Amino acid sequence: MSAVNITGHVDDLIVISGSADRTIRIWCLRGFNQDISSPEIILLNSLIEHKDCVRALARIDDSRFLSASNDASIRAWDATTGKCIGEFYGHTNFVYGLACSPNFPKFVSCGEDRSIRVWLLPSASEWAPEKHFSCFQTILLPCQSAWCVAMVPNGDIIVGGSDSMIRIFSCDSTRQASSDILKLYETELANFKITVPSSSGAGDLVLNNLPGVEALTRPGKSEGQILVINDNGRSVCYQWSSHDTRWIEVGDVVGSQPSNRQVHEGKEYDFVFTVDIDDSMPGLKLPYNRTEDPWFAAHSFIQRHDLPAGYLDTVANFIIQNAGPPINPVVSNDLSHSDPFTGAHRYIPNSFSSTITKSTTNGTSVFASHFPPDTFISMKSISLGPLMTKLESFNVQSPIPLNNEFLEACRKFNIDDCTETEAVYLTTHILDAINKWTPDTIFPLLDILRCLVFWPISSDIIFETTNWNYLLLISFNNPDLSSANCLLMLRLLVNSLAADGPRFIDAIQRQFLSSSSSSSLTNSSDKPNVVPKSLITAVGITGRLVELVNDNKLQFVTRKPHQVALACLMYNMSVLVHLAKPFSIESNIFPQLRFISGVCIRISLNILSLALDHGCSGVTQLHPEAVNHLFVSIGTCLLSVTSGLNSTDEQLKTQRIRILASAMIGLKDLPQSVDNDVNIDNNVEEFTAWESVRKIINYWITTPTVCSNVRACASQLLSILE
């Protein structure tokens, strides 16, 4: 039961009830707020759209509420009109609980399908009758049922399960369990294996028809999507988590294919497959006739046995694969969802899909080989609507609120249509607000700030010493703060190189062409200082990044958006080194560039090595896009450092090996020339370091789970070394 205040009923209490008769009733307790001992009870409306018992109600605001039912649906209602204004589908069994929080534009539900589901509340303009909304995140529980759920003011989710356990889930990394506890939790989930069938006719799965473990390197299409793979002769079922951007193992797969027609529950079928849910439980039967629509048969099976709806495609495709196409085939709708990393219009600053574009200094955006590239990567994409929702929420709670003029400027910000005056206004006011607000509430402001570096004056303001030092304090210098701050600062650095890198190279090129030779550029005493503050700062911060990566303070294995952002930063730095090399500017115009190659290589190798301790599954520890960028960065740096040397091919390879070895053992200075009489075997430390590097590269070449693009890039790197 839930109470909702409706405009026009100031002295009355509006009560909404749901019951086993499938109805929702809206009542008015007239005079209740006038301290009347026996208020008049009036039935205002009866809402009859659920197909089964109404289990839970939750208030959204003063005029809207949610209902959940045994029909596995959640519906949103306008209490004043009694109209259904939205439907939420994702649960596959009874929905027992609902919870909303006024502080967050989302709600949660729980039910008999052993899951908690997180849903985003639509904006006012998105509500519409018969409109369906998809689940934002699915959290599985190691128990049969999730009986009740609640949200606390800080956004944490509390759930009570049928195993007599209460569990708390949080988006705040400071309140989350340790990595060891999380691994133990995933092990518990694996004990509740949910499997889908496949058959060879002898009770065993046809493994040859399943993709290999390399399929785990490709992101899922939707939250909760199911993927069944062949992992060294074992058929394993995985579920895609959009929130964690990874596949989570949920069980093994077995099955059987009958011969001739089979009888099931008194009816004959062309096929009756057996699905083994748990080792201690009997298998479930999946009957099918070839005249049926495979998707309808799969849907019926899932509904009958209370399995997650995300298994629909897997079961249907299995039926087609093992039973052949239906005699009267029915074309199914595309059930996939786009944008697996950022979801549908939600604001998560650690999402990274569709955020990467390439800028170029000469109009070319495609290069023939993996490295060296001549383009910079930018991360411009921004979800302004959800961002403003979060910013306004923080603003209401802040003791120092932002003024309406500034909020309106943020609301109208468009990176493709913003004047320099507007950019400078936003930059100065954002930096001022960041200094006044608490560090855990500033990430919406940082999200806008990272896009403002594309305006030169704004970039100079951001990288002014005082401003930059404070930005460091609330991000890299304090990893215990919100991980979003660190992520957005990494993206800001990526964008600063993408913005000022081409401008810097173009300026150097013009100056170089106006000089009689490159020597006059580097030796002239009256040359202007053309190095932007952003580039000097970005290069200077790499030492701090080395410390964070070495100490694993950023927990890169569990934060794939951070992996991609840092890899893009290494990529852009290597491009800067590569494009600047012909002008010899590292001699005295930009001497910091002399050591950047070694730092980029060291950081890249450190991250790439994180996968080696996990065997084939280690590939899933790192996002393939990040891995590819890191290999490109290493290869580009090696070619840049050794370009222009008067050496044989073998000498160049030896030089590159020594550079990698030096970076691996943390040497500060890279060897800049090759001594033809020096052999790497003369230095045991270098040789040992090189063997470690070689092991890393070979892992990404030979491991079968590695995607083809990464394998090709790693192979190209090895080809310039051996």
N, C-alpha and C positions, 0 to 999 in steps of 0.2 A: 504494500500500500504506500502511496506517495501523495503528499499534499502540494498543490500548486496554487499560487495567488494569480488571479486573472483580473485584468483591468475591468473596472465596473462593479467589482464585488468587494469594496473596501471593508465593509462591516461583516462580510461573510467569509467562511472558510470553504475552499474548494478541495474536495477529496476525490482521488481517483483510485479505483479498485480493479483488480483483475482476479479471475477465478477459474475453476475447473470447467465452467460452462462455456469456455472459449470467448467470453465477452469481457470488455473493459467498460466500466460504468463511471460516469462523472457525476459527482454529487455536490450539492450546495447545502452547507450547514448555515442557514440564514440566521443572522444575528449572533453568530458564534463569537465574534470579536467585540460584542457589546456586553459580554459577561452574562448572557442569558442562560439560565440554568438548563433549559430544555430547548435548544434551537430547533427550528423547523428544518427537516431533512427533505430536500427536493432532488429528484433524479433529473439531471439536465440532459444527459445523452447516454446512449448505449452504442458502443463501437464493436462491430462484429466483422472482423476480417481474418483473425487468426483461425487456423484449422484445428487447433488442439488447445489444451490447457494453457492459460496465461500464467507464467511462473514468476515474472518479476517486472517491476516498474521502476523508472528512474527519471528524475526531473532534469531537464536540460536548462530551462530558464522559466520565466514567469508565464510563458504561453505555450511551451513545447515540452513534450515528455517522450520517453522511450518505453516500449514494452517488449518482453521476451516470452517465447512460447515453446511448448513441446513440439511444435511444427518446425523447429530449428531455425526460425526466422526472428529477426528483431525489426520492429517497426517504430517509426517516429510519427508523432501525432501533433496536430495543432489543437490544443485543448479548447480554444474558443469556438472553433468551427466543427470540431470532431472529425476532421479530414486527416487521412494518412498522407504524410508529406515525404515519406522516404522509407525504403526497405533495405535492410542489411543482411546479406547472405554470406555464409562462410562456415557456420557450425553444421555438423552432420548428424546431430542428435539433439536431445532435449537441451534447451538453454535454461539454466537454473538461476543465474544471477546477473545483475547489471549494476554499474557504478559510474557516476559522473563526478567531475570536480569543477567548480566554478573558475579555478585558476588555470585550467588547461583545455584547449579546444579538442578534446578527445573523450572517449568513454571506453570502458572495458566490459567484457562479458565472460561468462564461464559456463561449462555445461558437461553433459554426459560423455562428450567426445574427448575427454581428458585434456582439454585445452582451455587456455585463456586467450581471448582474442581482443586485440587493441584496434579501435576504429577511430578515424578522424571525423569530427563533427563538420558537416558541410557549412559553408558560409550561408548567409541569409538568402542570397540569390540562387544558391544551388538546390535548395529544397524544391521538390516537385512531386506530385502524386505519381505513384507507380515507378518512380526513379529508383534504381538499384545502386547501392554503394558497396565497394569491396573492402575486405579486411586489410588493415595496414600491417599488422604483425600477429603471428601465431606463436604462442608459447605452450609447448607440450609439457605435461606433467607425468611423473612416473607413478600414476595411480589411475584407477578406472574412471573416477568422476571428480570434477571440480565443483564442489557444492555451493560455495559462496565466494564473492569477490568484493573488494572495497578499494577506493582510492583515497590516499591521505593528501593533505594540502601540498606537500612537496612533490607530488606526482608519483610517488611509489605505489605499487600495486600489491595488495595483500590478498591471498587466496587460501581457502580452506579446502582440503582434499579428502577423499574417501579413505585415505590411508592414515587418517587422524593427524595429519601434519598441516601446519600453517607455514606458508612460504611467502617471502617478500621479494619482489622484483623491482629493480631501480634502474633508471637511465643514468644516474649519477655514479660515475666510476669510483668516487670516494666511498660510496656505501655498498658497492658490489663485493661479492665474495672473492677470495683469492683465486688465482688461476687453477690451483690444485683442487679447490672445492668445486669450481665450475666443471673441471674435467670429471670429477666424481659424479656430479649431477648428470652429465651427458652419458656416463656409464649406466646410471640408473635408468635413463630413458631407453637405452638400448635393450634393457631387460623386458621392456614392453614392446617387443618387435611387432611392427605392422608390415605385413608382407603382401605382395601381389603375385598372381600365378604366372607360371610358364611351364611348358611341358615338353618332354621328348617322347611321350608315350609310355615311358617306363617309370614314371614317378619322379623323374629328375628334370631340372630346368634345362632348356636348350641355351646354354651359355653363349654359344657362338652368335646368337641373335641379339645379344645385349652389347651395348657400347662398353669400351674399356674404361679404366680409371681416368684416362685422359679427359673424359667427359666432365669430370669434376672441375676442370680448369675453366669451363665456360659458365658464366653466371646464369642463374635461373631466370625464367620469364615472369614469374609471379610469386608472391608470398605463398609458401606452403606447397609449391610445385614438387612433384615426386619424380625421382630419377632412379632407375634400377640399373646397376652396372655389373660387369664381370670383373671381380677383383681377385686375380690369381685363382680362378676356378671356383670362386665363391660369389654367389649372386647376392648383392647387397642393395638395400633400399635406402635412399637419401632424401631428405626434405630440404628445400631451399628456404633459407632465412634471409629476407631482404634487409632486415635490421642489422644482422651480423655480416651480411654479404658473404655467406658461405653455405656449403652443403653440410647438413647435420645427419649423421647416420641414425636411422630409426629401425632397422631390422634386416633380416634375411628373407630370401624369396625361395619357395619351393612350389611344386605343382605336379599335376598329372593330367594326361590326356586320355580319355576313354577310347576304346575301340567300339565301332558300331554305335547303335543308339543306346543311351543309358536312361534308366528310370530314376527320377528324383522326386520324392514326395508325391508318388502316384502318377507322375507325368513323364513322357518320353522326351528326351532331348538329344540333339546331335552330339553335344559335348557336355560333360560335367567335370569341370576342373576342381581340384582340391587346393585350397589355400591354407597353409599352415601358419596360424597366427602366433602360436607360442609352443615351445617344446612340450610344455605340460598340459596343453589343451588339444582337443581333437581339431582336425582341419575343417575349414568352412567350404561348403560346396558352392560352386559357381555354375549354374546350368545355363546353356545357351543353344539356341537353334539358329541356323544360318539364315533363316528368313527374318530374324530380328535385327533391329538397329543395334549395332555394337555399343553405341553410347547409351542407349536406353537400358540395355542389359547391364552395362557397367554401373549405371546410376542406380538401378534396382538393387544390385548386389551391395553397393556401398550403403544405401539407405537401410537395407535389411540387416546388415551386420554392424551398423554404427561406425563406419570407417570415415576418415577425413575426405571431404569433397575433392581435395587436391589430387586424389588417386584416380579421378575419373579418366583423364587422358591415358594414364598408364594402363589401367585395366582394359579400356576400350582398344587401345593399340595392341595389347597382348592378345585379345580375342581375335582381332583381325590377323595378327601375325601367325597365330597357331591354328585358327579355324578357317582362315581364308576370308576373302571379302564376302559380305552378305549377298544373298541371291538378289534381293531388291535393295541395293545400297541406298543409304540416306546420307546426304551431305550434311555434315555437322558444322555448327558455327565455330569460329575460332575462339577458344576459351582462354587464350593466353592474355596476359596483361603486359602493357609496355612499361618501360622505365623501371626495371627491377631494383635499381639502387636508390632512386629518389622518390619513387612512388607517385601517387597522383596528387600533386599540388600540396604536399606537406613540407614543412620547414624542418629539415635536419641538417645542420651545418656540417656534419661529417659525411654527407653523401657526396658522390663524386661522378656519377654517371652523367654524360652529356654536358660536362663542364670543360672539356679540354678542346682547344682549337689551336691551330698553328699560325703564327705570324711569320712573315718573311721580309727580308731586306731587299729582295729583288723581284718580288712577285711570284716566285716559284714555290709551290707548296708540296711538290712530290720529288723524292730523290730516289735514285736508281737502286742503291744498296742500303743496308741497314745503317751504316755509318761511313763517313761522318755526314750528318745532316747540316743544312744551312738555314734551318727554320727554328724559331722559338715557339714553345708551347705556352698558351695562356689559359687561364681558368676564370672565365668571365661570367659564366651562367649563374644566375641568382634568382631564387624564388621569392619575389618581393612581397607577394600577398601574405603567405604564411609568416615571412620575416616580420612584417609590420604587426601581425597579430601578436607575435611573441614580444616585440618591442613595446607595443602599447600595454601589454600585460605587465611587463617589468616596470613601465613608466608609472602605472597606477600604484605600484607597491613602493616606488622609490621615494625617499624623503626629499630628493632634489629632482623633481620631474622636469622633463623636457618641455619647451614651449610649443604651442600649436603650430607656429610658423615653421619651426624646424621639422616637426613630425610630418607636416604637409610636404616639405621639400624631400624628405625621405620617401614618402609615399609616391611622389611623382618621379623619382629617380629612374632614368633610363640610360644605360651605359652607351647606347647607340645614338642618343639624342640629348646630350647634356652639354651645356656651354661651360667654358672654363670658369666663368664667374660663379655659376651654380656649383661646379665641382669644388672650387675653393671654399665656398660657403659651407658646403656639407663637410668638407675635410676639417676645417677649423672647429666647427660645432661638434663634430663627432669626437675629436681629440679632447675637447673641453669636457664633454659628457663622460668619456672614458675615465678621466681623472677624478670624476665626482662619484661615479657609480661603483658598486662593488664588482670585483673581477668576475664573479660567477654570473653576472647579468649583462655583460657587455658584448657577448658574442654576436647578437644581431647587428650591433654597430660595427664590429670588426668585419662582418660579412660585407657591409657596404664599403667600408674603408679599403678592403683589398681590391675593389674595382676602381677606386679613385686614383690609383697610381698611374693610370694611363694618361692623366693630365699632368704635364711637366711641373707646373707650379704646385699642384697638390702633392706630387711625389716629393718635391723638395721640402714641403712642410712636414710631411709624414716622417721623412728621414732626417729632419733636424735633430741634433743630438739629444736635447731634452725629451722631445716627443718619443724618439726611438728608444731611448733608455727605459722609459716607462712601459712602452709596448713590450720590450724584452722582459721586464720584471713580471708582467702578468701573463707571460706565455712560456718562453723557453727557460727562463731562470727559475720557474716554479712549476715543475711538472705535476705537482700535487693539485694544482688548480684545474679548472675545467679543461678537458682534453680538446674541446672545441676551440678554445683560445689558441692553443698551439697549432691546431690544424689550419685555422684561418690565417695565422701568421705565416705558415709555410706557403699557403696559397698566395698571400700578399707578396712574398719574396719571388715566387714563380712569376707573378704578373709584373713585378718591377723589372725583372730581366727581360720579359717579353715586350715591355713597353720601352724601356730605356736602352736595352741592348741594341736594337736596330738603329735607334737615333744616334747612339754612340759610334757604332761602326760606320754609319753614313757620314758622320762628322769627321771621323778619322780618315775615311776614304777621300772626302773632298779636300781635306788638308794635305793628304798624301799626294793627290794628283796635282795640287797647286805647287808642290815642292819639286825640286829637281830630282830628288831621290828619297828613298826611305831614310837614309842616314841624316838628311837635313831635317826630317821630321823629328827624329829621336834626339838629335843633338842640338837643335836650335834652342837658344836660351830664352827667346821671346815667344815661344809657343804658348797658346792659351791652354788653360786647364779644362779639358773637354770631358772629363770623366764625371758622370752624374753621381750625386750622393748615394743614390739607391744602389748603384753597382758596387761602389766602394763598401757600403754597408753590407750588402748581400755576400760579397766575397769575405768580408771580415767576420761574419757570423758563422762561417763554416767550422771554425774550431770548436764553437759551442755545440754545433750539431754532431761533431765527432764524439764529444763527451756523452751526449744524450744517447747516441746509437750504441756506443761501447758499453755504457752502463745499463742499457735497455730500459731507461727511465720512461720512454714513450710507449713501451709495450707494443712494438710494431707488429708482432705476430697476431695480436687480437684487434688491431686497428688498421684495416685495409685502406680506408681513405687517407690515413697518415702515410701509409706506404706509397700510395700513388702521388700524393703531394710532394713528398721528399724526393721520390724518383724523378718527378717532373723538374724539381729544382736542380738536381744533379744533371739532368739532361740539358737544361737551359745553360747551366754554367759551362758544360762541355762545349756547347754551341758557341758561347761567347769566346772561349779560348780558341776554338777552331777558326772563327771568323776574324779574330784579332791577330792571329799568327802571322799573316803576310806582311803586317805593318810593323812588326817587332816592337809593339808598344809596351811590352812587359819590361823593356830595358829601363825606362825611366818615366814614361807617361803613366803607366799602370803597373808598377812592380809587383803588386799583390797577385797578379795573374800567374806569376812564375810558379807559385806553389799550389794553385788551385787544382791542377790536374791530379796531383798526388792525393789531395784531400777528397776529391770526387771519387777517385778509384778506391780509396780506403773505405769510405762510407758505403759505396756500392757493394764492394766485396763483403763487408760486414753483414749487410742485409741479406745478400744472396746466400750467405753461409747458414742462415737460420733454418733453412729447409733440410739440411743434410742429416740431422739427427733423427728424422722421422721417416726415413725410407721413401717409398713411392708416395705416401700420403703427405710428405713434406711439401710437395708442390702446391697443395691447397693452402699452405700457411701464408703464401705470398700471392698478391693479386698479379695475374699474368701481365697486365699493362705495366705495372710497376717493374716487374722483372725485365721486361723488354726495354724499358727506358734506362734501367741501370746498366744493362749490357751495352746499349748504344752509347751511354756516357763513358763507360770504360774504353770502348773501342775508339771513340772520337778523341778522348784525351791522349791515348797512346799514339794515334796517328799524328796528332797535333804536336806533341812533344818531340817526336822523332822526325817530323817533316823537315826537309832542308838539310839533313845531315848527309855528308859525303861518305856514305858507307854502302857496303854490299847488302844484299837482301838478308843474308844470314846474320850480318852484324846488326842490322836493324831489329831483327827478331830477338837477338840476344839483348839488345838495349831495352826492348819492350818488356822482356821477361824480368830484367833487373828493376825496371820501374814498378812492375807489379809486385815483385818481391819486397822492394823498399816500402811500398805502400802497405803491404800486408803486415810487415813488422813494425810499422809506425814511424819510419824515418821521416824527418822533417824536410830534408832536401832531396830532390830528385836528381839522379845523375843526368847531366845535360849533354854529355858527349860520350862516345864509345872509344875505349882503349882496345885496339885490335888485338893486343896481347893478353887481354883479360878474359878468362873463362869463368862462367858462373859457378863451376864446380869448385873454384878456389875459395869460395866463401860458403861455408857450410850453412850459416844462418840464412843467406839468400836462397840457397838451394832448397832448404827445408820449407822456407816461405813459398817458393815457387811451386813446390809439390802440393802445398795446401791450396794455392790458387788453382792449379791444374785440376785438383779434385773437385773444386767448386764448379768450374766450367764444365767438366765432364759429366757432373751430376745433371746439369741442365741440358746436356746433349743426349745422354743415354737413358735417362729415366723415362719409361714409357708414358707416364702421365703428363709429360710436358707438352704444351701446345706447339704446333708446328712453327709458328712465327718466332717464339722464344728459342726453340731448338735451332732454327736457322740463324738467328742472331748470335747465339753462343758459338755455333760452328764457325761463323765468319770471324769471330774474335779469335778462336783457336787457330784459324788459318793464318793469321798475321803473327802468330807466335811460334808455330812449329812447321 
